[in-house]
Amino acid sequence: MNRNILSILFDELHVKYTKKYLSELIEGHPYKYNLYGFSQILTMYHVENKGVQISKDDIELLDAPFIAYAGHDIVVVKNLTREKIEYYWQRRWIQSSVEAFCEIWDGIVLLTETSSKSIEPDYKQHKWQELVSKLKKGAISVLLFILLFLCMPSLWVGTTYSWMYLIINFMGMGVSYLLLQKQLHAQSLYGDKICTLFHQKDCNTVLESDAANFMGLFSWSEIGFGYFMSNIIGVLFFPELIFYMVWVNILALPYTIWSVWYQSKIARQWCVLCLIVQCLLWCLFFVDLGFHMIVIPVWNWRSLLLVMCMYLFSILLMNQIVQVLTKLRQYRMAAYELASIKVVEEVFVSLLKKEPHYYIDRTVSKMILGNSDASLCVTVLTNPHCEPCGKMHRKIENLLMDVGDRMCVQYIFSAFNDELLISNQFLIAVYLQYGEEKGRRIYEEWFTRGKYTAKDYIKKFNLDINSADVLSELEHHQRWKIGNHLSATPTILVNGYKLPKRYQIEDLVHLANSKLAELLLR
């Protein structure tokens, strides 16, 4: 799933979202490559949606924006008239005739409709976290600039050559960073835009070729970043080495000629980012030439060794960082693949039925949240004073919000000791005397802060916690817990089967469907 698709759709629909949360949500979603995954995420953002297949002749009846399946890919249609259509495909906006679009469109669309409730879950919290993250990154950049400026020897401050030298090398680091993003297959908006100059598809043809590596040990992106970084370190902290660094630049110039020849004659594809790096290397040469910096230095073994160590250290450091990031990306991809396998209903049921089964029905506990008629029921043995149980309650509320009426959650209350049973009685009385809707609000309050001042909190409501109904319900909970020899909280059961250790309760949002309920009945 291209994260740009949903962010662009949300922009068109004016739905508030944060890039980081949306990106993480998409990357971790097991159905991120199809419209079903899009539909689930849209539902989480409270955007009504429905997938339909219509005749191509009826396309003019659709109201933009909407998502369509075209060209074996997913696109966002922004504007639609009888004759023209504008849509986002493969990271760029395309305007074409409706007739041309229909040739690649198979008639499948995902229609959307927003409301006043359409917004990212916990949007304000995520927005604040995003702002803090941006401020931290900005502070690092500002402090780094101040540090570099203060560390510059007074001999170099303000000289035209030093500033030109630094600007070119900082530009080189920036372009090399974009190349490294390409190498790591990371999302790079600016890199993609630059690579599509000259009406080319991208830079990947060149960057993924064997020639993109030096002897199979280092990528040219790593070498480039290390080279420009070494130049900056050298000019700031070791200005006496500048004449050696000038000659390193001269020795790098033949590489630029070979690179241009390779792209032109062998790859027959231009890497625009690579060409910019070649231009910057020549810019450094002409700056050195213009300021008469190309002179034969007085060779000194110590200075020569220092220059070699500086460049090698920077390149080796970048190589190791890239390797770590590559392994991290591979780990994340493996985790996403595992998540995709975990939510296959047959896999889940197979693992679930290997777990212990406990007899449970709706009469064991009347504390049912969600659709009490749902064929899929999650039973939670919970403790009103257990910290993990409090966190579990928040997850359960989020789960119920996401699955709608496809599932219900049944609470069975436990206690650390008899003295704390009063809390169980209170929560039972809340549900029985106030009903589910108000009861859930009080449960949320209890698990968030009420349990820390239990006696005072209970007194606020003036409930009859010793009524016959409450005591009878409490007895049912106690009898079931003792009879099944369960004490650990929270314990999660799915239709009586203990939730496998490989699964989290959040995984059920992708599994709560009629097919799972049918498989569990077999």
N, C-alpha and C positions, 0 to 999 in steps of 0.2 A: 504494500500500500504506500503510495507516495503521499507523505505527510502534507505536501503542498496542496493536494486536492481538497482535503477537508478544511485546511486553513483558508483557502480561497473561497470555498463554499460558505464558511462562517462569515467571512468578510462581506460577501454578497448578501447574506441573510441578516447581517448586523447582529450576529450572536457573539457575546463577549466570551473570550477564551484567552488562555496563555499558551505561548508556543511550547514551553518546556513540558507542561503537563500533557498537552495534546500529543506531542512527539513521543513521550514515554508511554502514553496510553496506546498509541498506534503500534509502536515497536513491540510492545508486550502482548498485543492482541493476537490470539491464535488464528483468527480469520481475517487478517489484515490485507489479504490479497484478493478479496472478493466483495461483492456488494452486501453480502450478509454481515460481514464485519463492519462495513460502513454504517449499515442500518443500526447495528447494536450501539455503536459509538454515538450516532445521532440521537438515539433514544436516551443515552446517558446524559446528553446535553438538553434533554427535554424538547427535542425537535421532532415533531410528528413526521413520519416518513412511510412510504409504501412503494414496493417494487412492482412494476407492471410491465407487460409487453404489449405494445400497440402496433397497429399497422403504420408503415412509413408514410402512408397518405394522410394520416391524422397528426403528424408532427406539429402542424401549425396550431393545434388545439392545446398544446402544452404551454405552461407559463414558466418562464425562466426566473430565477436560476434552478437548475436541477442537474442531477448526475446521470450520465448515460454511459452505456458500454459500446465503445466504437473502436475500430481498428485493433481489436484484441486487447484493449486497454480501457481504463476508466477515465472519463473526461468530465469537466464541469462546463455546462452550457450557461453562458452569461446573458447573451442577448439572442432573441429569435424573432424574426419577421417572416413574412411569406417568402421572401427571396434570399435573405442573408441570415447567417448564423455566426456567432462568435463563441468560441470555446477554448478551454485550456487543456492542452495535450502535450505531453513530453516536455514539461517545464517551459512552455511558451504559449502565448495567446495566438490563436489562428482565426482568421476571418475567411469564410468561404461561402459559396452558394449552398442553399439548403439541399439542392439536388446532389452536389458533390459529397456533402456530409452523409446523406442517406445511403450512399454507395458503401461507406465503411461502417455504418450504424446497423445494428441487428434488431432494433426496435425495443430494446430493454432500457428502462429508465427507472431511477429512484427519485420519486417525487417527494418534496419536503414542504413543511408548513410550520412556521414559528408562532410562538405565543409570548405572552409576558413572562412566562416561566422558562423560556429558552435561554439558558445560560450554563456555563461550566459549573460542575459541582464544586463547592467551596471556592468559588471564583475569587472572592476578596482575599482569602488566605493565600491562594496561589499567586495572585497579582502582587501582593506584598512581598512574597518570597522572590518573585521575579525581579521586583524593583531593588530589593536588597542585594541580589546577585549582581545586577547591573552596576550598582553603586560600588560594590567590592571590586569588580573588574576595572571600573573607571578609576578607583582610588589606586589600584596597583599600577595602572598605566601612568597616572600623574606622578606618583611617587618614584616610579622607575625613571621617568624623564628628568625629574628634579635631581635624582641621584646621579644619573649620567652627566647632567650638566655640571653639577658640583664637582664631579670626579675628573672632569676635563682639565688637563694642565693649563695653566694660564697662558702658556705659549700658543696654545691652539684656539683658545676662546676668541671668537669673533673673526677669525681668518676666513676668507672666502673659500679657500681650498678645503679646509676642514669641514665646513658646513656642506659644501657640495659633495664631498666624499661620504659624509654621514648620510645625507639625504638619499644618494644613489644606493648605498648599502642597505638602508632601512627599506627602500623600495624593493630591493632584491630579496630581503628576508620576507617581505609581504607576499611577493609573487611565489617564492619557494614554499611558503606556508600553504598557499592555494594549491600548489602542486602536490604537497604532502597530503592535503585533504583528498585530492583526487586519488592518490595512491592508496589511501585508507578507505576509499569508497564512502567518504563522509559527505553529508549534504553541504554543498557549497554554492550559495546563490550567486556570489560575485564570480567565482571560478567558472560556473556554467555560462554566465553571460559573456565573459571574456572569450571562452572557448568556442562560442557560437559565432564569433566575428568571422567575416569572410564567408558567411553562409555555410559554415561547416557544422557537422552534427555535434562533435565534442572533441576533446583531446585524448580520449581513451585509447584510440588506435595506436598512437605513438607511445603513450605512457604504459601500455600493457605489453609492448613488444620486448623482445630479448635485449634490444639495444638500450632500453631504459635503465639498465643496470650496468655498473662497472665491474666486469669480471665476475658477475653473479654475487658480489659481496655487498655492494652499496648501491642504492638507487641514486640517479643523478639529482633527484629532488633532495635527498638527504645531504649529498655532497654540496649542492647549491646553498641550502640553508646553513650548513656548517661553515661554508666559505664566507658568506656575507656576514654571519655572526662573528667569525674570527676577525674580519676586517674592522668591525665596530669595536670589538674588545681591544684590538691592537691600537687603533687610533686614539682611543680614550685612555688606555692605561699604559701602553708601551709605544708612545709616539716616536721613540728612537728607532723603531723597527719599520717605519713607514717605507723606507727605500727597499727593504726586502719584500714587503707586501706588494709594492709596485711590480716587482719582477715576477711574483707569483701570478699576478693578474696577466702579465704578458705571456707567461707559460700556458695560461688557460685559454688564450685566444684561438689556437688551432682547434680546440674542442668546438668552438662556436661554428667554425667553418664546416667541420665534420657533421655537426648536428643539423645544420641547414641542408647539407648535401643528402644526408640520410632521409630527412623528412620529404625532400623533393623527389629523389630518385628511387628510394627503396620503399618507404612507407606510403609515398604518394598521398600523404595526408599531413596537414599542418597542425602542429600543437602551438596555439597562439601564446599560451603561457610560457612555453619553452623559448619561443622567439623573443619574448620580452626579456627573458633572462639573458639571452645572447646579446641583445641590444644594450642592456645595462652593463655587461662586461666590457663592451666596446666604449660605452660612455665613461667608465672608469679609466680606460686607456687614454681617451682623448683629454679627460680632465688632467691626468698625470702629465700628458704631453704638453698641454697648454700652460701648466704651471711649472714646467721644467723639472718635474720630479723624477724623470727617467735618467738616472745617473748610476754609474757603477759604485755600489757601496763599498766601504772598507770591510772586507769579509772578516767576520768574527765568529768563531765556533760557538761561543755561548749564545750570541744573537741568532745564529742560524738554527741552533738546536731549539731555542725558544720559539721561533717561528714555526718550525716543524711540529713541535708539541702542541702549539696553539691550534693549528689547523686540524691535526689528527684528532686531538681531544674533542673538538667541536663536532667533527664528522662522526666519530665513534659514539659520542653522546647522542646525537640525533638518531643514529642507527639503532641504538638500544631503546630509545624512547619509542621509535616507530615499531620495533618488535613487540614491546610491551603493549602498545595500543592495538596492534594487529591481533595479538593473543586475546586481549580483552574483547575485541570485536568478535573473534571466533567463539569465545565463551558465551557472549551475549546471543549470537546466532544459534548456538547449540541450545541455550536456555529457551529461546523462542521456538525452536523446533520441538523441544520436549513439551513445551506448553501446548503446541498444536496437537501433539499425539495424546496428551493427557485428556483433552476435551473431546476426543472421539468417544461417543457414547458406549460403544462395545468394549473399548479398552477400560473405561471407568467402571462399568458394571462388572467386568471380569475381575478387576482388582477389588472392587467393593464386596463382591460375594465371597471373597477369600477371608474377609474380616469377620470377627464375631458378630452374631445376630442376636438382638435382644427383642423380646416381645414388647410391642408398644402400640397403643391405639389412642384415639382422641379422648377416651374416657380416663386415661391415666392422668392427664393434666388438661384443665380447661384454659390454661394460659397460652392461647394460640394467637400469633400475630400474622397478619396477611390473610389470604384466602383460605378459610377453614375447609372448603370443599376441594382444594387442590389435591391431585393424586400424588404429588411429590411433597413429602413432609420432612423437615429437618428438625430433629429433637435435640435440644441443648440442655445438658445437665450443668447448671450454673450456680454460682455462689454469690449472694449479694455483696459480700465483703472481699471478694477475690479480685485482685488487680487485673490479671489476664482476662477475667470474665467481663470486667468493665470495658476493656479494649475490644473484646469479642462482641459485646452488645453494639458498639459503634459499627462494626463490620456487618453485623446482622441487619441493622437499619439500612445501611447502604445497599446490601444485597436485596432486601425487600423492595427498595426503591427502584432497583434496576430490573428485577424479574417480574414486577407487577403481580398479577393474580396467578402466575404459574407455579407458585410455591407457597407453603406456609411454614412458620417456625413455631415449634412447641417448646415452651420453657418448663423445666422441672427444677425446682429450687432445692439446693443443698445448704448445709451450714457447717462451720468449723466445730461448733459445740452447741449444746442445748440453749445456752444463754443468748445466743445470737439468732435463735429461731424466730424471735419477735420481728426481725427484718423480713424473714420469709413470709410471716403472717401479714405484714404490712403490704408487701408487693402483691400477694394474692388478693388481699382486700381491695387494693387499688384497682385491679383488673375486674374483679367481680362486681364492685359497687360503682365504678366509674365507666366501665366499658373499655374496649380496645383503644379507641382513638386518644382519649385523654390519658388512659393508662400508659400508652407508649411515650407520651410527653413526660410523664412523671418518672417512668423508667429511665429515660435519657437523663433527666435531672439527677436521679438517684446515683446512677453509675458515674456521672461526671463529678458531682460534688456532695450530694446528699448523704452518701454512705459514711463520709468522714465525720459527720455530726448526726449520727443515726437517730438518737433519742429525740433531739430537738426537731429534726426534720419530720419524724413520724408524728409528733405532737401537732405540727402545723395543719394536718388534714382532719384530725378528729374523726378517724374512721373506726368502725367496730371491727377490730382485728381478732376478736374472740368469738365471733358469731359462729353458728353451727356450720354454715357453708364454708367459711374460711378454715376452720379446724378440720373439716372433712377433706377439703382439698389438700391441706398440709399433710394429712395422714396418707392420702394417696401417693403423694410425692415421696414421703419417707419409706413407705412400704415398697414402692417400685425400686428405689435406690438400693435398699437393703437386699431385696429379693434378687437383684441382678448383680450384686457385689461390686457396685460402682461407687467410687469416691472421688476420683480425680476430676477437677473442674478447670476449664470447661471441657466436657466430653461431647463430641458431635456425632450424631447418628443420622443416617439418610435412609428413610423408610426402615428403620430398625438396625441397619448395618453401620458399624463404626466406620467413620470416615478414614480412608487409608492415610498413612503418614506422609505419603508423597503429595497429598492434596491439601490445599488451604480452602477455607470456606468461601473465599472470593472466587475460586475456580467454578463454583456452582452457578455463577451468573451465565456461563457459557454452556451449561449442561441442563439447565432447567427447561425442559421441553417435553412434549408428549411422547417422543421416541424413547427418552430415558425412562419415563414412568412405565411405558409398555415393556421395555426390556427387564425392568425390575420385577414385573409381575410373572415373568416366565419361570 
